[in-house]
């Protein structure tokens, strides 16, 4: 890992950078959860109630998020599994037409660390093919389903020409992974700034890590204070959100306040992860 870190590192003299990212899992991840926990046996139907939580994302939340981003004239990144893109091609086209980044998020939202080498490569290729067929563009950024990676993942990302990935947490600013004679940028995040930490909840099957539903006011306090701290130190504020979770009206009101806070500072560079990665490669490569 290689990391540059000083308080004068950001574009146009900004004190810090921020990116808003959205993992569009839809109901795919719930199907995986139900299979993994044994709530659904082979051949049995999935619970329509559980699936409906995921379906809220493309049906209501993503359009609501797009309206918020348009209102503030900022761009975000939507990490899209190939299976989601095939199910909602017009929505993915709208995300792309609106100027937002479309990142790779696997094909069937399967954890790479639980796959064989052949299976991981197939997941990567099918996801790439699906996104390219719909947007006409090859994604340059990757976020792993479940934020997990195999020992092969970085090599595979470099092989496929990705510029960055966003799964790890070793620094407060972007850093480099040296992979053979190549390098790939890490756009770090932390569980602290992920909505699923606070808002993920289901009755059955219960999520093994759920802790109830947190007030959006508590989350605003946590996120805004983290923004203030990273701004003081010149860091990168990466917010990881899931449309089905953040897209509820009360939480979107909170996100609106957070964006207004970022913009009010006048020295926070709000950019997509790809913009940040490309800038980091140009200005901070060792």
C-alpha positions in Angstrom: 0.0 0.0 0.0 1.2 3.5 -0.8 -0.5 6.6 0.6 0.1 10.3 0.3 -1.3 12.5 3.1 -1.1 16.2 3.6 -3.7 19.0 4.1 -3.1 20.6 0.6 -3.8 17.6 -1.6 -7.2 18.2 -3.0 -8.4 19.7 -6.2 -8.7 23.5 -6.4 -7.5 23.9 -2.9 -10.4 22.0 -1.3 -9.9 21.0 2.3 -11.4 17.6 1.8 -13.3 15.5 -0.7 -16.6 13.7 -0.4 -18.4 11.2 -2.5 -21.9 9.9 -2.3 -22.3 6.2 -3.3 -25.3 4.0 -3.7 -25.2 0.2 -3.8 -28.2 -0.9 -5.9 -28.7 -4.4 -4.6 -32.5 -4.5 -5.1 -34.0 -7.8 -4.0 -31.0 -9.8 -5.2 -29.2 -9.6 -1.9 -32.3 -10.7 0.0 -32.6 -13.8 -2.1 -29.0 -14.6 -1.2 -29.6 -14.0 2.4 -32.7 -16.2 2.5 -30.7 -19.0 0.8 -27.7 -18.6 3.0 -29.7 -18.6 6.3 -31.8 -21.6 5.3 -35.0 -19.5 5.3 -35.6 -20.8 1.8 -34.9 -24.4 0.7 -34.1 -25.4 -2.8 -37.2 -25.1 -5.0 -39.2 -23.1 -2.4 -40.6 -19.7 -3.2 -39.0 -16.6 -1.7 -41.0 -14.5 0.8 -42.7 -11.7 -1.2 -42.6 -9.5 1.9 -38.8 -9.7 2.2 -38.3 -9.2 -1.5 -40.5 -6.2 -1.5 -38.0 -4.3 0.8 -35.4 -4.7 -1.9 -37.8 -3.8 -4.7 -38.5 -0.4 -2.9 -35.0 0.6 -4.1 -35.6 0.7 -7.9 -39.3 1.4 -7.6 -39.2 4.5 -5.3 -35.8 5.2 -3.8 -33.5 5.5 -6.8 -35.8 8.0 -8.6 -36.0 9.9 -5.3 -32.2 9.9 -5.0 -31.8 11.1 -8.6 -34.1 14.0 -7.8 -32.1 15.0 -4.8 -28.8 14.9 -6.7 -30.3 16.9 -9.5 -31.6 19.5 -7.1 -28.1 20.0 -5.6 -26.4 19.7 -9.0 -24.0 17.1 -7.8 -23.0 13.6 -9.2 -22.9 10.4 -7.3 -21.9 6.8 -8.0 -24.4 3.9 -8.3 -22.8 0.4 -7.9 -25.0 -1.9 -9.9 -25.0 -5.7 -10.1 -25.4 -7.0 -13.6 -28.6 -8.9 -12.7 -30.1 -5.6 -11.4 -29.1 -3.9 -14.6 -30.8 -6.6 -16.7 -34.0 -6.3 -14.6 -34.1 -2.5 -14.7 -32.3 -1.4 -17.9 -34.2 1.9 -18.2 -33.4 2.9 -14.7 -29.7 2.2 -15.2 -29.8 4.2 -18.5 -31.4 7.1 -16.6 -28.6 7.0 -14.0 -26.0 7.0 -16.8 -27.8 9.7 -18.8 -27.9 11.9 -15.7 -24.1 12.0 -15.6 -23.7 9.7 -12.6 -21.0 7.1 -12.4 -22.2 3.4 -12.8 -19.8 1.1 -11.0 -19.4 -2.7 -11.0 -21.1 -4.6 -8.2 -20.8 -8.2 -9.3 -23.5 -10.0 -11.3 -25.7 -11.8 -8.8 -24.3 -10.0 -5.7 -22.2 -13.0 -4.6 -19.4 -12.7 -2.1 -16.1 -13.2 -4.0 -14.4 -14.8 -1.0 -16.9 -17.7 -1.2 -16.4 -18.4 -4.9 -13.9 -20.5 -6.8 -11.5 -18.8 -9.2 -13.7 -19.7 -12.1 -16.9 -18.5 -10.4 -15.4 -15.2 -9.4 -14.1 -14.6 -12.9 -17.6 -15.5 -14.3 -19.3 -13.1 -11.9 -16.9 -10.3 -12.9 -17.4 -10.9 -16.7 -21.2 -11.3 -16.6 -21.4 -8.1 -14.6 -19.2 -6.2 -17.0 -21.1 -7.5 -20.0 -24.5 -6.5 -18.5 -23.4 -3.0 -17.7 -21.7 -2.5 -21.0 -24.7 -3.7 -22.9 -27.0 -1.1 -21.2 -24.7 1.9 -20.9 -22.3 1.3 -23.7 -19.4 2.0 -21.2 -17.0 -0.2 -19.4 -17.1 0.6 -15.7 -13.8 1.7 -14.1 -14.7 1.3 -10.5 -15.6 -1.8 -8.4 -17.3 -2.4 -5.1 -17.5 -5.9 -3.9 -20.8 -7.4 -2.8 -20.6 -7.8 1.0 -17.4 -5.7 1.0 -15.4 -8.9 0.9 -12.6 -10.0 -1.5 -10.7 -13.2 -2.4 -6.9 -13.3 -2.6 -7.4 -13.1 -6.4 -9.7 -10.1 -6.6 -7.1 -7.3 -6.9 -5.3 -9.2 -9.7 -8.6 -9.7 -11.5 -9.5 -6.1 -11.2 -6.1 -5.0 -12.7 -6.5 -7.6 -15.5 -9.9 -6.2 -16.4 -8.6 -2.6 -16.5 -10.3 -1.1 -13.4 -8.8 2.1 -12.1 -10.1 1.8 -8.5 -12.0 -0.3 -6.0 -13.8 0.8 -2.9 -13.8 -1.9 -0.2 -11.1 -1.2 2.3 -10.4 1.1 5.2 -6.7 1.4 5.9 -6.4 5.2 5.5 -8.6 8.4 5.6 -7.5 9.3 2.0 -7.2 7.3 -1.2 -4.2 5.0 -1.5 -2.6 2.6 -3.9 -2.5 -1.2 -4.1 0.6 -2.4 -5.9 -0.4 -5.4 -8.0 2.5 -6.8 -10.0 3.8 -4.0 -12.2 0.4 -2.1 -11.9 -1.4 -0.2 -9.3 -5.1 0.3 -8.4 -6.5 3.1 -6.3 -8.4 2.4 -3.1 -11.4 4.7 -2.4 -11.7 3.9 1.3 -14.9 3.9 3.4 -15.8 2.8 6.9 -18.8 1.1 8.5 -19.3 4.4 10.4 -20.4 6.1 7.2 -22.6 3.3 5.8 -26.4 3.4 6.1 -26.8 -0.4 6.4 -25.0 -0.2 9.8 -27.9 1.8 11.2 -30.9 1.0 9.1 -30.7 -2.7 8.1 -33.5 -4.6 9.7 -35.7 -7.6 9.0 -38.0 -9.8 11.1 -37.4 -13.1 9.3 -34.8 -14.1 8.5 -33.2 -11.7 10.9 -29.9 -10.3 9.9 -27.1 -11.6 12.1 -25.6 -8.1 12.5 -28.8 -6.0 12.9 -29.1 -3.8 16.0 -32.5 -2.3 15.4 -33.5 0.8 13.5 -31.5 4.0 14.4 -32.9 7.4 14.3 -31.9 9.4 11.3 -31.1 12.3 13.7 -28.5 10.1 15.4 -27.0 9.2 12.0 -26.9 12.8 10.9 -25.0 13.6 14.1 -22.5 10.8 13.4 -22.0 11.6 9.7 -21.8 15.4 10.1 -19.3 15.1 12.8 -17.2 12.7 10.8 -17.3 15.1 7.9 -16.1 17.9 10.2 -13.3 15.8 11.5 -12.2 14.7 8.0 -12.4 18.2 6.8 -10.1 19.4 9.6 -7.5 16.7 8.6 -7.9 16.8 4.9 -9.5 13.4 4.4 -12.0 11.7 2.1 -15.6 11.4 3.3 -17.1 8.4 1.5 -20.8 7.7 2.3 -22.0 4.3 1.4 -25.8 4.0 1.0 -28.3 1.4 -0.2 -31.4 2.9 -1.9 -33.8 0.6 -0.1 -32.4 1.8 3.2 -31.5 5.5 2.7 -34.4 6.1 0.3 -37.1 6.4 3.0 -38.5 10.0 3.1 -37.2 10.7 6.6 -33.7 9.5 5.8 -33.6 11.4 2.5 -34.5 14.6 4.4 -31.4 13.9 6.6 -29.3 13.3 3.5 -30.5 16.5 2.0 -29.3 18.3 5.2 -26.0 16.6 5.0 -25.4 17.7 1.4 -26.4 21.2 2.3 -23.8 21.1 5.1 -21.1 19.9 2.7 -21.9 22.6 0.2 -22.1 25.4 2.8 -18.4 24.8 3.7 -17.3 26.1 0.3 -14.2 23.9 0.5 -15.5 20.3 0.2 -14.9 18.8 -3.2 -18.0 16.7 -3.9 -17.0 14.2 -6.7 -17.6 10.7 -7.9 -15.2 8.0 -6.8 -13.9 7.8 -10.4 -13.1 11.5 -10.5 -11.3 11.2 -7.2 -9.3 8.1 -8.3 -8.3 9.7 -11.6 -7.2 12.8 -9.8 -5.2 10.7 -7.3 -3.5 8.8 -10.0 -2.5 12.1 -11.7 -1.4 14.1 -8.7 -0.3 11.6 -6.1 1.2 8.6 -7.8 4.5 7.8 -6.1 
